[in-house]
């Protein structure tokens, strides 16, 4: 049972990371910002934005909050299920 719970946790974690990555990328592109532009506006290193958009590395809440502020959205938007609507 423990292995199943760990597997479920890991699956959920990966799905969430990908969801956040896709939503941030979509928002950035809708605003016609480059990764460098977003990083500059969020005052975070460019590689942090690249890592978040690639769903790799650590997604620190401080980084996500800074990116949300730079995109003028609430951080909760990153966790919303995907739709065909542009944010």
N, C-alpha and C positions, 0 to 999 in steps of 0.2 A: 504494500500500500504506500509506503513512504516513497519508493521510486516513482510511482504513478503521480504522486503529489508534486514531486520535484520536477518531473517531466511536464506536467500541466503548468506549473509556475514558469518554467523556462519558455514554454511555448507562448504563454500569455505575455511574458516579458518581451520576446522577440516580435510578436505581432504589434504590441504597443509601440515599440521602438520604430518599427517600419511605418506605422500610422503617423506618428509624430514627424518622422523624416519627410514623408510624402506631403503632409499638410504644410510644413514649413517651406518646402521647396515650391509648392503650388502658390503659396502666399507671396514668396519672394519673386517668382516669375510673373505673377499677376501685377506686381508693382514695378516690374521691369528693372529689378535690382540685380546686380551681379553678386556673387558670393562676397567679393571684396567690399562692395557698397554696404551690404547688410552687416558685415563684420564691423565696418567703420561706424555705422549708425548705432550698433549694439555695444560698441566699445569692447569687443571680444576678439581674440586672435582669429584670423581667417581660417586656420586649421580647425578651430572649434566648430565653426559653422559647417565646414566641409565634413567633419566627423558626424555631426548631428544629421546632416542631410544624407549621409551614407548609412545612417543607423549603426554606426560603429563607435567605439570608444565609450566614454561615460557621458551621459546626458545629465549634467548637473542642473539643478533647479535654478541656480543663479544665472547660468548661461541661457536656459530656456526663457527665464523672465526678461533678461536683457534683449533677447531676440524678439520676444512678444512686444516689448515696449517699442523697439525699433520698427516693427511692422504695424504698430498701432492697433494691436488686438490683445484680448485677455489670453493668458497662457492656456486657459481651458480650451480654447479653439484648437490647439494642437492635438487634443485628445478626442475630438469629435469624429464620429464616423465619416468616411469620405462620401461626398456626393458629387454630382456633376457641376454644382454651382461653384463659381469662383468667389472667394471670400471678399 
